[in-house]
Structure formats: structure tokens, C-alpha cells
Amino acid sequence: MELNDADPAAPVGETSDRELWTWAVDGDREAFGRIFDRHGKAVYNYVFR
């Protein structure tokens, strides 16, 4: 998956999705879990429309 520069900024003190995605691709399960926690509901709702 390719990321572009249109990603929204992370709130102050939060790790950006871009950085989490980079870590997740390298096998960091915690980073993947944080991405899932942030976006899992939106993905689920999109898939089951």
C-alpha cells in the first residue's frame, strides 16, 4: 500500500498513521493494533454498506 502526503495530521502527542503504518509493515503488531483501533470501525462500516 502506498501512502501519499494527503494524510491528516495526527493530534499533538499522537504518532501519525504514516509512522504507525511504517512500523506495522515491519512487523510491529502494536502499531497495527493502534491503526486498527483508530480506523477499524470506519473500515467495517464501509465494507458492510
Residue frames relative to the residue before (quaternion, step in Angstrom):
aa qw qx qy qz dx dy dz
M 1.0000 0.0000 0.0000 0.0000 0.00 0.00 0.00
E 0.2507 -0.7748 0.5667 0.1256 3.54 -0.88 0.95
L 0.2514 -0.7538 0.5897 0.1441 3.56 -0.99 0.86
N 0.2102 -0.7619 0.5943 0.1487 3.54 -1.16 0.56
D 0.6548 -0.5402 0.3665 0.3809 3.56 -1.28 0.09
A 0.5331 0.6439 -0.4007 0.3750 3.61 1.24 0.12
D 0.3735 0.7319 -0.4960 0.2806 3.61 1.24 0.16
P 0.4776 -0.6509 0.4948 0.3215 3.59 -1.01 0.74
A 0.5517 -0.6074 0.4550 0.3459 3.55 -1.15 0.58
A 0.4522 -0.6584 0.5264 0.2915 3.56 -1.12 0.67
P 0.5746 -0.5702 0.4445 0.3835 3.58 -1.13 0.58
V 0.6448 -0.5195 0.3825 0.4100 3.57 -1.18 0.54
G 0.8020 0.2584 -0.2130 0.4946 3.56 -0.89 0.96
E 0.6393 0.4996 -0.3227 0.4874 3.60 1.26 -0.10
T 0.4618 -0.6341 0.5406 0.3039 3.53 -1.21 0.57
S 0.4805 -0.6851 0.4625 0.2930 3.59 -0.88 0.90
D 0.6168 -0.5381 0.4271 0.3842 3.56 -1.25 0.48
R 0.6099 0.5631 -0.3478 0.4359 3.57 1.02 -0.78
E 0.6878 0.4676 -0.2843 0.4769 3.58 0.86 -0.94
L 0.6400 0.5161 -0.3243 0.4678 3.60 0.97 -0.83
W 0.6466 0.5191 -0.3260 0.4541 3.58 0.95 -0.86
T 0.6242 0.5376 -0.3341 0.4580 3.59 0.98 -0.82
W 0.6790 0.4767 -0.2880 0.4783 3.58 0.91 -0.89
A 0.6418 0.5328 -0.3253 0.4453 3.60 0.98 -0.84
V 0.6353 0.5266 -0.3251 0.4620 3.58 0.98 -0.82
D 0.6857 0.4628 -0.2696 0.4929 3.58 1.12 -0.66
G 0.6698 -0.5476 0.2816 0.4150 3.60 1.28 0.23
D 0.4613 0.6804 -0.4535 0.3443 3.60 1.22 0.15
R 0.2896 -0.7983 0.5069 0.1478 3.59 -0.27 1.28
E 0.6136 0.5462 -0.3525 0.4482 3.59 1.05 -0.68
A 0.6355 0.5186 -0.3256 0.4702 3.59 0.98 -0.81
F 0.6455 0.5051 -0.3212 0.4744 3.59 0.96 -0.85
G 0.6399 0.5327 -0.3203 0.4519 3.58 0.98 -0.82
R 0.6535 0.5026 -0.3169 0.4690 3.58 0.99 -0.76
I 0.6201 0.5147 -0.3392 0.4852 3.60 1.06 -0.72
F 0.6494 0.5187 -0.3124 0.4601 3.57 0.94 -0.91
D 0.6501 0.5183 -0.3185 0.4552 3.60 0.91 -0.88
R 0.6836 0.4927 -0.2841 0.4574 3.58 0.98 -0.80
H 0.8517 0.2174 -0.0431 0.4748 3.57 0.82 -1.00
G 0.4221 0.7484 -0.4419 0.2578 3.60 1.24 -0.17
K 0.6656 0.5067 -0.3091 0.4525 3.59 0.90 -0.89
A 0.6556 0.5061 -0.3147 0.4636 3.60 0.94 -0.84
V 0.6457 0.5050 -0.3207 0.4746 3.59 0.98 -0.81
Y 0.6373 0.5275 -0.3204 0.4614 3.59 0.92 -0.90
N 0.6805 0.4887 -0.2905 0.4622 3.59 0.84 -0.96
Y 0.6395 0.5216 -0.3243 0.4624 3.60 1.02 -0.74
V 0.6845 0.5018 -0.2872 0.4440 3.57 0.86 -0.99
F 0.7849 0.3395 -0.1715 0.4892 3.59 0.93 -0.83
R 0.2819 0.7484 -0.5420 0.2583 3.60 1.03 0.70
